């Protein structure tokens, strides 16, 4: 009936030159009225309550598309290098106090654990799943990775835990985890005695739908996996490194070089000797040491202190000049801005150069 009225309207309007316009307007409103009937939303997602094991892998069908299936993520594995050596590295840094620094009772350790994790299904797994689905009557099965909304990784050794979190699916890659002092110290001692096993725990959240009565509702499935990583320093020594920081302390922290060329250049007439005193802040207080230059001594001498000091902290220098006629001229204490050397130029008060 509606179509007849529409046709009649078009015939009548043609006489007035408005047939086409009225027809288009009417068709537009008809299509708008009936559009919801044909474009009802389709919530396609994994049906988490219909999952099953297939070829050693967990799979889920789509809640609407019979040909669509979702594959759960594969187990994590340590990648192997070309020579079949596991791709991980343990870097330990430790500091044992020294008498010279005044902290001989102190010890601390930290470290980094780097491991290359891969997540791949066994060869031909996807091909076999697709053939299995075809035998179930699905002509052209489509396979996708199941959605994962969160991944939390924990490295566990003894009572120590180091964590890493990702807000999306973690496909595996090179993972670098810092080792806190407690874990690094225990691990360092354990590796001295032989192989050690770390546990990598991976907690993920899988997203999908579950049927509640006649309605599909949002749902999640917790997925937990663990991987044991055997650390074998005797078998793979290149995978381990230890850095004792106390052995790498620069001599600049315990020694200051003094340069005086007044005698060689004959820059000060009648000069008999010059003495350079250095007052340095060290653990426990201040230490003052000196060197003396004469006509026949080396123009470069080194002052060695009994304790280490932070050379970024300014120290003080004083120069005393002694002349052949018996006069002695002592300069004031002058602050030096942390360099590990002192250059004396013409023995007189405030004669210390700040530049090299």
Secondary structure, 3 states (H helix, E strand, C coil): CHHHHHHHHHHHHHCCCCHHHHHHHHHHHHHHHHHHHHCCCCCCCEEHHHCEEECCEEEEEECCCCCEEEECCCCCEECECCCCCECEEEEEEEEECCCCCCCCCCEEEEEEEEEEEECCCCCCHHHHHHHHHHHCCCCCCEEEECCEEEEEEEEEECCEEEEEEECCCCCCCEEEEEECHHHHHHHHHHHCCCCEEEEEEEEEEEEEEEEECCEEEEEEEEEEEEEEEEECCCCCHHHEEEEEHHHHCCHHHCEEEEEECHHHHCCCCCEEEEEEEEEEEECCEEEEEEEEECCCCCCEEEEECCCCCCCCCCEEEEEEEEECCCCEEECCCEEECCCCEEEECCCCCCCEECCC
